[in-house]
Amino acid sequence: MPAAYNLADFEQLTRLVANMFVRVVQHNDRLPAAGQSPTRFHSRAPPGISVADYMQRVARYASLEPACLLIMLIYVDRICERNPTFTISSLTVHRFIIAAATVACKTLCDAYCTNLHYAKVGGVSMHELNSLEVEILHMLGWHLVATQEQLEQYYTNLVRQDPRLVLQSDLLAPGEQQARQL
């Protein structure tokens, strides 16, 4: 994989982000639900579409940019830090993904879609998406942007967690890495 996230194959980057969401859901679904209050993100039952397929759908039809994919994971960490009882689970992940994608695009992109478009892509009503968007903004404390270094670090961590992938920068000899940094 290229060392920079913006040079990565978009489909592969989308799969990496989707796989991270899947791992988080699998982990959290095994935890006891005690102490968790339902949030706007909760559904009564998991939707019929898999997390990976949903992520692919949102990435493709909402025209997400690579930075949007990565900042969605940063949003997970920030929200969980500020709201310790919130968890990404099979009951919350789909609504979280579409709300986070909406906020990410509006934050990072010069051009983005309407909430009606995002709602159709996500399979929710526009009213519901509007509520989810406001909720995620408050849960984030309006801390919506990330540095280039943070995005690169999340990308690097994603790639290194997949045993089938190697960053090109990890293949360089130590002397070559130092020369590249100069």
Backbone bond lengths (Angstrom), bond angles and torsions (degrees), N, CA, C in turn:
res aa  C-N    CA-C-N  psi(-1)  N-CA   C-N-CA  omega(-1)  CA-C   N-CA-C  phi
1 M - - - 1.460 - - 1.528 108.43 -
2 P 1.325 116.29 145.09 1.461 118.71 176.89 1.529 110.58 -62.43
3 A 1.308 115.95 154.52 1.465 120.63 -177.88 1.527 111.92 -70.59
4 A 1.324 118.32 -25.81 1.462 122.62 -178.31 1.529 110.31 -104.75
5 Y 1.318 116.81 133.98 1.469 121.08 -176.75 1.522 112.60 -61.58
6 N 1.330 117.41 -33.94 1.463 119.52 -177.71 1.527 113.00 -72.50
7 L 1.330 117.52 -7.85 1.466 121.55 175.47 1.528 111.89 -101.12
8 A 1.320 116.55 -5.56 1.469 121.00 -177.78 1.522 110.53 -72.40
9 D 1.324 115.53 151.17 1.456 121.21 173.28 1.531 108.14 -60.97
10 F 1.331 116.81 128.36 1.464 121.01 -173.95 1.525 112.13 -61.83
11 E 1.323 116.89 -43.48 1.473 120.16 179.94 1.525 110.64 -62.12
12 Q 1.321 116.54 -40.82 1.461 120.13 -179.70 1.530 110.87 -68.42
13 L 1.321 116.90 -40.41 1.459 120.58 177.39 1.529 110.13 -63.39
14 T 1.319 116.51 -41.69 1.465 120.64 177.57 1.522 110.65 -60.49
15 R 1.329 117.01 -42.77 1.474 120.54 178.10 1.527 111.23 -63.20
16 L 1.322 117.07 -40.42 1.469 120.38 178.63 1.533 111.09 -61.26
17 V 1.324 116.50 -45.23 1.467 120.55 179.29 1.527 109.93 -65.99
18 A 1.327 116.63 -43.90 1.469 120.46 178.26 1.522 110.84 -60.13
19 N 1.328 116.75 -43.06 1.465 120.58 179.47 1.527 111.53 -62.66
20 M 1.324 116.87 -35.55 1.466 119.63 177.13 1.527 109.93 -65.66
21 F 1.324 116.98 -44.51 1.465 119.76 176.95 1.532 110.45 -59.96
22 V 1.328 116.92 -41.74 1.470 120.87 179.14 1.528 110.40 -60.88
23 R 1.326 117.07 -45.27 1.473 120.17 179.97 1.529 111.56 -63.23
24 V 1.317 116.84 -40.97 1.466 120.81 178.81 1.529 109.89 -63.63
25 V 1.326 116.85 -44.87 1.467 121.26 179.23 1.525 110.50 -61.98
26 Q 1.320 117.01 -46.93 1.465 120.21 -179.87 1.527 111.02 -59.79
27 H 1.314 116.64 -42.40 1.466 120.50 178.39 1.530 110.72 -64.07
28 N 1.334 116.66 -50.97 1.461 120.57 -174.72 1.524 113.17 -69.88
29 D 1.319 117.48 -30.23 1.464 119.72 178.33 1.528 111.88 -66.89
30 R 1.321 117.69 -20.50 1.468 121.31 177.93 1.529 112.38 -83.34
31 L 1.329 117.00 -14.75 1.466 120.79 -178.48 1.525 110.37 -81.12
32 P 1.338 117.56 149.05 1.467 119.43 176.02 1.525 110.23 -65.34
33 A 1.311 116.57 144.50 1.465 121.97 -176.18 1.522 112.85 -85.35
34 A 1.308 118.58 5.64 1.465 121.97 -178.04 1.523 110.92 -58.70
35 G 1.324 115.78 136.46 1.457 120.99 176.56 1.520 114.34 84.37
36 Q 1.320 117.64 -3.09 1.456 120.60 -179.69 1.525 109.68 -96.08
37 S 1.301 115.98 124.03 1.455 120.73 174.74 1.518 108.32 -94.32
38 P 1.324 116.83 143.90 1.473 118.28 176.78 1.528 110.70 -60.54
39 T 1.307 115.59 144.33 1.465 122.27 178.14 1.520 108.47 -117.95
40 R 1.314 116.07 177.20 1.470 120.20 175.72 1.529 111.38 -60.55
41 F 1.329 116.51 -21.94 1.460 120.58 -177.11 1.526 112.93 -81.62
42 H 1.311 117.31 -14.65 1.469 120.38 -176.88 1.529 111.97 -74.05
43 S 1.311 114.41 138.13 1.464 121.35 170.57 1.523 107.11 -110.96
44 R 1.322 116.77 163.10 1.472 120.28 179.94 1.518 111.52 -68.90
45 A 1.320 115.47 -35.72 1.468 121.77 -179.74 1.523 107.42 -144.47
46 P 1.325 117.41 154.64 1.470 118.93 177.53 1.533 110.44 -61.08
47 P 1.327 117.51 137.31 1.468 119.87 177.03 1.529 111.57 -60.48
48 G 1.310 115.87 161.12 1.461 121.53 -177.40 1.519 114.62 -72.53
49 I 1.316 118.17 -12.87 1.465 121.54 -179.23 1.531 108.85 -95.71
50 S 1.318 116.11 137.62 1.467 119.83 179.86 1.529 110.10 -66.74
51 V 1.306 115.46 158.70 1.466 120.99 178.36 1.527 109.99 -60.05
52 A 1.326 116.90 -43.67 1.472 120.79 -178.99 1.526 110.97 -62.96
53 D 1.326 117.31 -45.62 1.468 120.39 179.46 1.525 111.23 -65.99
54 Y 1.318 116.86 -38.49 1.460 121.06 178.93 1.526 110.15 -64.82
55 M 1.316 116.43 -44.07 1.465 120.61 178.97 1.529 110.10 -61.28
56 Q 1.325 117.18 -43.63 1.470 121.33 177.76 1.531 110.07 -60.10
57 R 1.324 116.21 -43.89 1.465 121.29 -179.48 1.532 110.46 -61.88
58 V 1.314 116.38 -49.36 1.465 120.33 -178.60 1.526 110.36 -63.24
59 A 1.317 117.47 -45.22 1.467 120.71 -179.31 1.525 111.07 -59.79
60 R 1.317 116.16 -43.05 1.464 120.48 -176.46 1.530 111.93 -73.35
61 Y 1.324 117.36 -52.94 1.463 120.12 -170.83 1.524 114.08 -86.12
62 A 1.310 117.55 -14.69 1.464 120.31 174.58 1.527 110.60 -98.12
63 S 1.332 116.12 3.73 1.468 122.29 177.07 1.531 112.16 53.45
64 L 1.329 115.58 49.21 1.462 119.37 179.86 1.521 110.68 -68.81
65 E 1.309 115.90 143.20 1.456 121.73 172.98 1.524 108.15 -92.08
66 P 1.328 118.01 159.34 1.470 119.90 -179.16 1.529 113.96 -53.12
67 A 1.321 117.43 -40.85 1.470 119.83 179.74 1.528 111.26 -62.96
68 C 1.322 117.10 -33.60 1.470 120.60 178.43 1.523 110.79 -64.57
69 L 1.322 116.19 -41.25 1.466 119.81 178.52 1.524 110.75 -59.62
70 L 1.312 116.43 -45.71 1.464 120.61 -177.07 1.520 112.41 -71.16
71 I 1.321 116.90 -39.13 1.466 117.99 -177.41 1.524 111.12 -68.66
72 M 1.328 117.60 -22.78 1.465 119.77 175.16 1.528 110.47 -61.03
73 L 1.325 116.94 -37.04 1.469 120.38 177.17 1.525 111.07 -71.43
74 I 1.315 116.12 -36.15 1.465 119.98 175.32 1.526 109.42 -62.79
75 Y 1.335 116.75 -39.98 1.463 120.76 177.36 1.528 111.14 -59.95
76 V 1.329 117.17 -40.64 1.470 120.05 177.73 1.524 109.56 -57.07
77 D 1.313 116.47 -50.34 1.466 120.23 -178.29 1.526 111.88 -62.85
78 R 1.314 116.89 -43.53 1.468 120.09 -178.95 1.529 111.22 -64.66
79 I 1.314 116.25 -43.16 1.466 119.86 -178.94 1.520 110.73 -66.36
80 C 1.311 116.99 -44.18 1.471 119.87 -179.81 1.527 111.55 -65.51
81 E 1.323 116.52 -31.05 1.468 120.32 176.93 1.527 110.77 -69.23
82 R 1.322 116.63 -41.91 1.468 121.47 -178.77 1.528 112.80 -81.53
83 N 1.327 117.12 -24.70 1.466 122.89 -175.39 1.523 108.84 -131.43
84 P 1.321 118.03 77.91 1.468 121.40 -171.58 1.526 115.22 -59.59
85 T 1.320 118.50 -20.74 1.466 118.73 -179.99 1.526 112.59 -87.02
86 F 1.328 117.75 -9.12 1.469 120.19 179.04 1.522 109.60 -80.91
87 T 1.316 115.85 134.81 1.463 120.05 176.14 1.518 110.07 -132.80
88 I 1.307 113.97 146.85 1.460 120.85 171.43 1.522 105.57 -85.42
89 S 1.316 116.01 115.68 1.463 121.49 -178.36 1.522 108.80 -135.30
90 S 1.315 116.03 -178.97 1.466 119.44 178.82 1.530 111.04 -63.97
91 L 1.328 117.24 -18.88 1.467 120.82 179.24 1.527 113.22 -90.95
92 T 1.326 118.37 -14.08 1.469 120.82 -176.45 1.526 114.24 -118.87
93 V 1.309 117.85 -19.91 1.467 120.74 -167.70 1.527 113.31 -64.19
94 H 1.327 118.69 -40.73 1.463 119.96 -176.07 1.528 111.25 -65.04
95 R 1.317 116.76 -48.21 1.467 119.52 178.73 1.532 110.99 -65.87
96 F 1.328 115.95 -36.00 1.462 118.65 177.48 1.526 110.19 -62.31
97 I 1.321 117.25 -45.71 1.469 120.93 -177.44 1.521 111.02 -58.91
98 I 1.328 118.60 -48.06 1.468 119.19 -176.62 1.534 110.74 -69.39
99 A 1.327 117.59 -36.65 1.469 119.53 177.94 1.527 110.78 -68.38
100 A 1.328 116.73 -43.81 1.467 120.50 179.43 1.526 110.95 -64.73
101 A 1.323 116.97 -39.09 1.468 120.57 178.03 1.525 110.48 -63.36
102 T 1.322 116.60 -41.98 1.464 121.25 179.19 1.526 110.50 -61.43
103 V 1.316 116.36 -49.20 1.467 120.92 -179.63 1.527 110.54 -64.81
104 A 1.324 117.06 -42.63 1.467 120.83 -179.26 1.523 111.31 -60.74
105 C 1.322 116.91 -46.00 1.472 120.05 -179.68 1.523 111.28 -63.19
106 K 1.318 116.48 -44.22 1.460 119.49 -179.58 1.526 111.52 -66.22
107 T 1.316 116.47 -29.32 1.461 121.06 -179.12 1.521 112.32 -80.09
108 L 1.332 116.96 -41.94 1.463 120.93 -168.73 1.527 115.59 -103.84
109 C 1.307 117.93 -20.25 1.470 120.34 -171.13 1.527 111.58 -104.40
110 D 1.318 115.41 142.55 1.459 120.26 176.11 1.520 111.10 -69.22
111 A 1.317 116.20 -35.04 1.466 121.72 178.20 1.520 107.82 -124.99
112 Y 1.312 115.94 135.74 1.459 120.16 179.40 1.522 108.96 -145.97
113 C 1.301 116.08 169.04 1.464 122.80 -176.09 1.530 110.44 -83.11
114 T 1.320 114.84 172.09 1.462 120.25 175.77 1.527 109.61 -81.33
115 N 1.321 115.90 161.46 1.460 119.32 176.39 1.523 111.02 -62.47
116 L 1.316 117.76 -31.89 1.462 119.98 177.31 1.526 110.06 -61.96
117 H 1.326 116.81 -42.29 1.467 120.35 178.46 1.529 110.59 -64.13
118 Y 1.337 117.35 -48.70 1.466 120.12 179.14 1.526 110.80 -59.49
119 A 1.327 116.79 -40.03 1.468 120.53 179.75 1.525 110.87 -62.50
120 K 1.327 116.95 -43.79 1.470 120.13 178.46 1.523 110.83 -63.14
121 V 1.322 116.80 -43.57 1.467 121.00 178.29 1.526 110.10 -60.59
122 G 1.331 116.24 -41.94 1.461 121.16 -176.26 1.512 115.05 -83.20
123 G 1.327 117.30 -9.09 1.458 119.83 179.20 1.518 113.91 74.34
124 V 1.324 116.54 28.90 1.464 121.46 176.73 1.527 108.00 -125.22
125 S 1.326 116.23 164.51 1.461 119.06 176.23 1.527 109.27 -74.77
126 M 1.320 115.72 159.36 1.460 118.82 178.42 1.532 109.93 -64.77
127 H 1.323 117.26 -37.90 1.470 120.72 177.59 1.526 110.31 -59.73
128 E 1.332 116.87 -44.20 1.462 120.43 179.25 1.528 110.73 -64.42
129 L 1.335 117.31 -43.73 1.464 119.55 179.02 1.524 110.84 -62.08
130 N 1.328 117.19 -41.43 1.465 119.74 177.80 1.530 110.71 -57.94
131 S 1.326 116.69 -43.12 1.470 121.09 178.66 1.523 111.21 -65.24
132 L 1.330 116.45 -42.10 1.467 120.74 179.02 1.523 110.95 -64.50
133 E 1.321 115.92 -39.05 1.465 120.26 179.94 1.530 110.76 -63.71
134 V 1.314 116.99 -46.28 1.465 120.67 178.22 1.526 109.89 -61.97
135 E 1.326 116.87 -42.18 1.467 121.01 -179.71 1.528 111.48 -61.70
136 I 1.324 117.00 -45.29 1.467 119.60 -178.35 1.528 110.71 -67.13
137 L 1.328 116.86 -35.79 1.466 120.05 177.15 1.529 110.85 -61.60
138 H 1.330 116.07 -44.25 1.471 119.84 178.87 1.525 111.12 -68.38
139 M 1.328 117.29 -40.27 1.467 120.34 179.97 1.528 111.21 -64.26
140 L 1.328 116.16 -31.12 1.465 120.99 178.07 1.533 111.98 -83.74
141 G 1.316 116.65 -7.88 1.463 118.99 -175.34 1.523 110.78 62.08
142 W 1.318 116.10 29.49 1.464 123.92 -179.13 1.527 112.69 60.81
143 H 1.312 117.50 20.03 1.476 122.45 176.11 1.532 106.92 -89.09
144 L 1.331 116.62 86.78 1.461 121.76 -165.75 1.521 115.44 -103.11
145 V 1.310 118.34 -20.45 1.464 120.01 -175.62 1.522 110.87 -101.93
146 A 1.310 114.52 162.39 1.464 121.54 176.83 1.522 107.55 -135.55
147 T 1.303 115.84 154.68 1.460 119.72 177.24 1.527 109.58 -76.61
148 Q 1.304 115.14 161.67 1.462 120.71 175.46 1.526 110.17 -58.61
149 E 1.318 115.95 -38.38 1.469 120.75 179.86 1.526 111.36 -63.82
150 Q 1.336 117.18 -40.26 1.466 120.28 177.92 1.524 110.97 -63.82
151 L 1.322 116.46 -44.00 1.468 120.28 178.91 1.521 110.57 -61.71
152 E 1.329 116.45 -44.37 1.468 120.41 178.96 1.529 111.15 -63.12
153 Q 1.334 116.77 -39.61 1.464 120.19 -179.51 1.531 111.01 -65.52
154 Y 1.312 117.09 -42.78 1.469 120.09 177.73 1.527 110.27 -63.03
155 Y 1.326 116.71 -41.10 1.465 120.68 177.77 1.527 110.40 -62.28
156 T 1.320 116.39 -48.34 1.467 120.92 179.76 1.525 110.55 -57.60
157 N 1.323 116.92 -45.46 1.463 120.62 179.53 1.526 111.79 -62.96
158 L 1.332 116.98 -40.14 1.469 120.39 178.18 1.524 111.17 -60.43
159 V 1.317 115.89 -47.92 1.466 120.29 -178.02 1.523 110.17 -64.23
160 R 1.309 117.11 -43.94 1.472 120.44 -177.39 1.526 112.65 -68.82
161 Q 1.320 118.08 -20.41 1.466 120.65 177.42 1.524 112.42 -79.86
162 D 1.312 117.04 -13.40 1.465 120.66 178.14 1.522 107.92 -97.85
163 P 1.333 118.19 111.58 1.467 120.58 -175.09 1.533 113.84 -64.42
164 R 1.322 117.37 -15.21 1.469 120.45 -179.78 1.523 112.63 -85.60
165 L 1.338 117.11 -10.25 1.461 120.65 -174.09 1.520 111.66 -115.11
166 V 1.328 114.38 151.48 1.462 121.74 176.31 1.521 107.38 -137.69
167 L 1.318 115.81 136.46 1.460 120.12 173.70 1.519 109.12 -72.89
168 Q 1.315 117.29 140.63 1.460 120.50 178.56 1.522 110.92 -58.42
169 S 1.324 117.01 -36.17 1.471 119.79 -179.80 1.525 111.56 -65.66
170 D 1.335 117.79 -26.17 1.467 120.94 177.87 1.527 111.81 -74.54
171 L 1.324 116.85 -16.16 1.461 121.19 -179.44 1.520 112.48 -86.69
172 L 1.331 117.08 -14.98 1.459 120.98 -177.91 1.521 110.84 -74.44
173 A 1.301 115.33 147.27 1.466 120.69 173.97 1.526 108.36 -68.69
174 P 1.330 119.15 154.04 1.473 121.31 -177.99 1.525 113.50 -52.67
175 G 1.322 119.09 -40.74 1.465 121.87 179.02 1.517 112.02 -64.11
176 E 1.331 116.87 -37.96 1.462 120.72 178.32 1.524 110.88 -67.38
177 Q 1.334 117.34 -36.98 1.461 120.60 178.97 1.520 110.35 -64.04
178 Q 1.336 117.05 -42.22 1.458 120.30 179.47 1.521 110.37 -65.56
179 A 1.324 117.77 -41.14 1.460 121.35 179.69 1.524 110.56 -63.74
180 R 1.330 117.91 -38.86 1.463 121.34 179.54 1.521 111.71 -66.44
181 Q 1.330 116.76 -33.23 1.459 120.15 -177.96 1.519 111.62 -73.35
182 L 1.314 117.37 -22.82 1.465 120.62 179.34 1.482 108.40 -78.99
